[in-house]
Amino acid sequence: MLSRTVDGGALWTQLLPAPAPAGQVDAVTATTALAAQDPADAGAILRSETGGRDWSQIAHLPGVVTQLDFWSARDGIAATYQPGISSPWQLWASFDGGSAWEPYGPLPGGNTDIDGPWMSANGHGLLLTVTGGTPWEAGSGGQPPVS
């Protein structure tokens, strides 16, 4: 991967390969979309303001971004999986269109596979956990119980 900086190394911009979504895409307006992952960075949050023709990385979360859900152009959540820590599933919140993220708290599930969460603007949501899946591989199966 080739990246460049213009501020002494505080921020880096990926040049090659060009950033492209490798995970979920969430359209927030007719021309703007946010996406999870990049082939070179599983924790990347990407943004396109050209209807998906061009992407830029605007943030990075630790681990693998497995879920991304924006209920408005500014407000959204992301779920990450990071094996080897006490709470491998974490929920993150953004209130500025995905540029800045703050930890919202751990998600239940341990090493199970989590699909979701799906949240509404009023703070209500659903979380589906399935045992036996491979957390960082979408649709890798699973076994009961489902909760």
Wavefront OBJ file of the C-alpha trace (Angstrom):
o trace
v 0.000 0.000 0.000
v 1.264 3.477 -0.836
v 0.168 6.374 1.394
v 1.189 10.009 1.683
v 1.060 12.711 4.328
v 1.052 16.500 4.142
v 1.114 17.230 7.887
v 4.260 15.545 9.156
v 2.648 12.139 9.621
v -0.455 12.932 11.709
v -2.811 11.931 8.885
v -2.114 9.581 5.974
v -4.004 9.218 2.686
v -3.997 5.876 0.885
v -3.017 6.336 -2.760
v -2.483 2.782 -4.073
v -4.454 0.685 -4.278
v -7.282 3.210 -4.404
v -9.595 2.793 -1.395
v -12.645 0.635 -2.175
v -15.270 -0.959 0.057
v -14.706 -4.586 1.024
v -17.566 -4.690 3.547
v -20.976 -3.136 4.045
v -22.049 0.002 2.189
v -24.675 2.365 3.620
v -26.112 5.085 1.352
v -26.983 8.164 3.408
v -28.049 10.475 0.563
v -28.488 10.153 -3.205
v -24.769 10.837 -3.730
v -23.114 10.081 -0.372
v -22.335 6.646 1.031
v -20.248 5.242 3.862
v -18.600 1.845 3.797
v -16.760 -0.579 6.045
v -13.359 -2.102 5.346
v -10.851 -1.758 2.540
v -8.842 -4.628 1.051
v -5.758 -3.122 2.739
v -7.440 -2.189 6.068
v -10.221 -4.210 7.721
v -10.842 -1.381 10.213
v -11.309 1.345 7.609
v -14.358 3.586 7.354
v -14.714 4.919 3.798
v -16.816 7.734 2.352
v -17.923 8.544 -1.186
v -19.611 11.773 -2.190
v -19.676 10.863 -5.887
v -22.289 8.121 -5.839
v -19.674 5.429 -5.180
v -17.294 6.260 -8.024
v -14.493 7.472 -5.727
v -13.808 6.537 -2.099
v -11.595 7.995 0.604
v -10.749 6.621 4.011
v -12.024 8.978 6.692
v -11.476 6.909 9.842
v -10.004 3.708 11.241
v -11.418 1.523 14.016
v -9.479 -1.236 15.801
v -10.173 -4.774 14.621
v -12.537 -5.697 11.791
v -15.532 -3.466 11.046
v -18.286 -6.052 10.600
v -21.387 -3.838 10.647
v -22.109 -0.253 9.664
v -25.481 1.465 10.085
v -26.246 5.172 9.581
v -29.803 6.356 10.293
v -28.981 9.873 9.069
v -26.182 11.508 7.095
v -24.431 12.392 10.375
v -25.418 9.742 12.937
v -24.452 6.096 12.843
v -22.912 3.095 14.556
v -20.328 0.475 13.706
v -19.605 -2.922 15.252
v -16.047 -4.232 15.367
v -14.531 -7.598 16.179
v -11.044 -7.814 17.677
v -10.021 -11.312 18.814
v -7.851 -11.818 21.849
v -9.305 -9.094 24.079
v -11.777 -9.488 26.952
v -14.703 -7.996 24.980
v -13.974 -8.788 21.327
v -17.173 -7.128 20.034
v -17.393 -3.355 20.417
v -20.035 -0.833 19.411
v -18.895 2.601 18.167
v -20.902 5.779 17.514
v -20.325 8.652 15.108
v -22.185 11.960 15.143
v -20.295 13.730 12.348
v -20.804 11.535 9.286
v -18.202 8.902 10.131
v -15.049 10.986 10.567
v -14.821 10.690 14.364
v -15.889 7.631 16.381
v -16.287 7.142 20.091
v -16.671 3.845 21.936
v -20.287 3.148 22.800
v -19.564 -0.024 24.743
v -18.983 -3.750 24.454
v -21.517 -6.001 22.747
v -22.536 -9.368 24.214
v -21.562 -12.477 22.368
v -17.970 -13.329 23.241
v -16.574 -15.276 20.299
v -19.952 -15.861 18.660
v -20.922 -14.357 15.320
v -22.881 -11.090 15.562
v -25.177 -9.898 12.778
v -26.317 -6.343 13.367
v -26.761 -4.312 15.398
v -29.535 -2.410 13.720
v -30.372 0.827 15.505
v -32.959 3.546 15.170
v -32.400 7.229 15.840
v -34.330 6.991 19.122
v -31.848 4.480 20.558
v -33.852 1.288 20.067
v -32.178 -1.604 18.327
v -31.777 -5.291 17.626
v -28.747 -7.534 17.960
v -28.575 -11.074 16.556
v -25.877 -13.448 17.819
v -25.176 -16.913 16.413
v -22.735 -19.406 17.928
v -20.326 -21.386 15.797
v -19.735 -18.833 13.041
v -16.488 -17.194 12.088
v -16.986 -13.614 13.323
v -15.013 -11.830 10.621
v -16.526 -13.837 7.730
v -20.058 -12.740 6.846
v -22.453 -15.640 6.285
v -20.000 -18.258 7.590
v -22.827 -20.235 9.157
v -23.441 -20.912 12.773
v -25.359 -23.193 15.087
v -28.070 -22.727 17.713
v -28.633 -20.989 19.974
v -29.602 -17.802 18.221
v -30.453 -14.902 20.498
l 1 2 3 4 5 6 7 8 9 10 11 12 13 14 15 16 17 18 19 20 21 22 23 24 25 26 27 28 29 30 31 32 33 34 35 36 37 38 39 40 41 42 43 44 45 46 47 48 49 50 51 52 53 54 55 56 57 58 59 60 61 62 63 64 65 66 67 68 69 70 71 72 73 74 75 76 77 78 79 80 81 82 83 84 85 86 87 88 89 90 91 92 93 94 95 96 97 98 99 100 101 102 103 104 105 106 107 108 109 110 111 112 113 114 115 116 117 118 119 120 121 122 123 124 125 126 127 128 129 130 131 132 133 134 135 136 137 138 139 140 141 142 143 144 145 146 147
